[in-house]
């Protein structure tokens, strides 16, 4: 008979014996398993360890030791007051009295501000790693560095590290919650992308061929030779680009210091500084100090109809249209310009919009008061449905026009003539012409910068003025018959044919007129991307639809087309558009639940 104490000892000895016997068995069963260091397990992309336990060799990249990991240079907040104090004491008269040339004056001021920013700013370098979590802070790294030495300090340091990680995660969670409550979708989406590593940017642009930047720059300047003859012909006329008497005819445009200060304070500090070297952060923080001198520069530029060369410089950043570009045309050129010039152009844009008549081109829905893409889509659908409901045999044809590099083919002299017809002052028209001509341009791909080329045709993509100038450039592109309509939103154009009695003559004639107008205005129609959509609710009769011909090529007919973000189908139902939006929403929810 065993006592309770003996039973307890016997059970403990039996459990110990079983543990000792189980150890060799586990070793025999798992003898084939390759031991993996924990440093590998932290970087192998496998959800479970069993996915990689049979591997005999693993190749991995030591991203945390790679010298290509960038260091981020930032300016502490303490450097802003120092720069403000220096700018308060700056003697702008020294630059103003040195030259009456706005070009020299501007370059001296911009260079002086850039030099002051470099001298007064205390720069810090922060190194980030690809596998670093978003809530990791400098305090957490400091505490992690204390995990060494004797056991007691090790336990204390270990506890402090765990506590710091927990607090950092809680702070980051509260930050995401506040962004969600404040409807800050941009910051919230960036946080989700960081956590889930959703669509992380690749380094493909860093390893491009050195000659590709020069090839792209030449490719983007290919319209210069084609437009040179037309530009010279218009420039020699009475209404071309000229630098003679610029006496104002029309509203005089004078920029106030208040407008410049307000524009500087609205600058998006996330945008790149551009060729000028003055960042948006400096403009926004030092708006009170910089507004007076730049107000004088802006008004001097408007009065002389000359834009400083440093404001016209642009660096083209090619953005791939496809995941794997195969040709030069697969890169979309986006211009990176001076932040100061962006503010200047935004002020000019607001003045031009306020000077236009409300009755000008009522079917142009871009850059017009109280108009948007919703109005353009509503007008298209209302016009089509009204015609379809009138008679049973009616049908509608929609031709969605696509232009090849529409902004790059604008002829400045032709645009100047049209702007003067719209009532803008001659000095402002010459200022716009000077803005579009003599533009130094270079292409940057990764770390490679191409040689600079000077362009005098087109408007830079990514410029705040370009869509407005293009919409004014095409204001005279209107329908010539009552049974056709041309709806425009900047360069998104659709020709609507209201067909009755199977008579498509007016519709086909309108397409030929549009083709002739494009030839006169140096716009190139992209037939391969131009599509036709037919809306016909009649099921009782078979129709022989005529195929439009543009540049001796037939236009492709489609069942649906995405116009201004809305999927329009041949039955004018919302089924396709709703399904697309639901799929996109499910993708977003999947990312947020990850």
Secondary structure, 3 states (H helix, E strand, C coil): CCCHHHHHHHHHHHHHHHHHHHHHHHHHHCCCCCCCCHHHHCCCCCCCHHHCCCCCCCCCCCCCCCCCCCEEEEECCHHHHHHHHHHHCCCCHHHHCCCCCHHHHHHHHHHHHHHHHHHHCCEEEEECCCCCCCCCCHHHHHHHCCCCCCHHHHHHHHHHHHHHHHHHHHHHHHHHHHHHHCCCHHHHHHHHHHHHCCCCCCCHHHHCCHHHHHHHHHHHCCHHHHHHHHHHHHHCCCCCCCCCCCCCCCCCCCCCHHHHHHHHHCCCCCCCCCCCCCCHHHHHHCHHHHHHHHHHHHHHHHHHCCCCHHHHCEEEEEEECCCCCCCHHHEEEEEECCHHHHHHHHHHHHHHHHHCCCCCCCCECCCCCCCCHHHHHHHHHHHHHHHHHHCCCCEEEEEEECECCCHHHCCHHHHHHHHHHCCCCHHHHHHHHHHHCCEEEEEEECCEECCCEEECCCCCCCCCCHHHHHHHHCCCCCCCCCCEEEEEECCEEEEEEEEECCECHHHHHHHHHHHHHHHHCCCCECCCCCEEEEECCCCCCCCCCCCCEECCEECEEECEEEECCEEEECCCCCHHHHHHHHHHHHHHHHHHHC
